[in-house]
Amino acid sequence: MSGKFLNNFCLLSLMLLVTLVCGCSRESGPNIQAGAYEVIDDQGTRVMLAHKPTRILTLAMGLDSIVLGMLPEDRLIAVNALADDPASSNIVTKAQKIQRKIKNPSAEEVLALKPDLVFVYNWGKAEIVDNLRELGIKTIVVKGPKSINDVKDNIKTIAGGIGEAAKGTQLIAMMDTKLSEIKTKIDNIKPEERKKIVLISLMTSYGGKGCTFDDICQYAGVINGVSAVGLHNGQQLTKEMLVAINPDILIMPVYNDHNTFDINKYNREFLEDPALQTLTAVKEKQLFYPQEGYIYNSSQDIVFGVQEVARAAYGELFKQPENCHISVAEIN
């Protein structure tokens, strides 16, 4: 009897232990649904998503372009106000399919759009990220890119956020293929034939060391005159500095904000300035009016910015059509 009693006691004890363990697991374990996943953003914040987002919003045109490189237009609930402007964008056709356009929405305005995921650059107003999260909006912060490699990092983060890591890998591979194609041509240009250029930007402190344009110039095989004299991005380029740089080519602005800004007047007044008449680029009329949607690009399409700068310096060898856009959105 004692042996039978002992066996029964051990069996009951084991069943009780299993019940307690399972009960504790149900009570204290995370309630993770099937298909849920986690993303770590540029600030180290862990963002948990229960499923792939269907109502996505970004607060920058470059981020719109990255998302549209992986997903169809109906997954974005709005795009940047300049995304359908041919003078500033290379995703015009896709942007025209998205009805709502935004500029700098407040957190409350974002909430009204009911996104299930928002992407934000870390160079914007830091408080909007906190505000969005306080309102319960899933928010992923990505790098304010300073290089092409930063853009690739952002693609990886965004691809992870939308649950399409493989498509992010494909985008980056396509970027690398394009850069390799450009490099093959650049390598045939002798060092003494490399052109010195300056970007004339409406953002008068843009273009020096530490920005995507400077990195674009390196890939394009040109000398960025602003960077060459030691100016960092954020430092003002004065007319005296420009005269000292004496570039071979000036890349002129074409931005017109849907034809509401008189860019021709701006350029005319700039080029007629008496202080600039000694510039080689001005005297020889080496003025390049780019497809600006490539030059200021911070998406996978930045590679076309590389080709556009190379076209400014070296001509038809680097000719390319408008509205080039790297996309794998059509792949299931």
C-alpha positions, 0 to 999 in steps of 0.5 A: 500500500505504501508503494502504491500511495507513493506512486500516486502521490508522485503522479499527483505532484507532477500533474500539479507542477505541470499545471502551475508551470503552464498557468504561469506561462499563460499569465506572465508571458507576452501575448504575441499573435501569430505573424507579429514581429519586432523592429529596432529603429535608428534610436534603438527603440523596439517597435512591436508590430502585430502584423504587416501594416496596411496604412503607412505614412512617412513624413518625408518624400525620400521615405515615400520613395523607399516605401513605394519601391517595395509596396503598391500605392494603396499602402501609403495613406498620403505622400509629401506635397512635392511628390507629384511636382515634376521639377522636384520628384522622380515618383510623379506617376505613383504620387498622382495615384495617392490623393492626400498630400501633406507637408509638415503635419502635427501629431494630431493631424497624423492621428486623424489619418489613422496610420498603423505605422509612421516613418520619421527621419531623426533630423526633424523635430524630435518632439513629434516622435514622442507625441506620436508614440504618446498618441499610440501611433507605431513610429519608426525613426530612421537616419537623416542620411549623410551618405549612400550607405545611410540610405541603404541602412534606412532601406533595411530598417523600413523593409523590416518595418513593413515586413518585407526584408527580402524586398529591401535586400533586392532594392539594395542589390539593384542600387549596387548594380547601377553604381557599378555600371556608373563606376565602369564609365567613371573609371575611364575618365582621367584624373586630370579631366575630372570636373570641379562643380558647385551645387547652387542650392536654395538651401544656401548652407547645403552641399558641403562635407557630410551630406548626401550630395558630397557623397554623390559627387565622390561616386560621380567622379567629380570634385565637389568645390564646396567640400574641397575648400573645407566647408561642412554641410550647414556652413554658408557658402558666400559669394567670396568663397564661390569666386575662390573655388572658381568651379568648372560647372554650376548646377543650378536650382530648378525648384518651382513649388508647382510653378508658384516660385519664380526660379527663373528670376532667382537664377537670372539675378544670381548669374547677373551678379557683378561679383560672379562674372569672373567665374569660369562656369559663368563666363563659359556658360557651363550651367547645368539644370538638373532633374532635381528629383535625382539630385536631392534624392534620399531613397534608393533612387539616389543612384540616379543622382550620381548619374545626373551629377556625372551627366552634368560633368561629362555629358551624354555618356551619362544621359538618362530618362526622367522618372527613373525609379527602382522598384520591386513593388510588383513582386509578390 
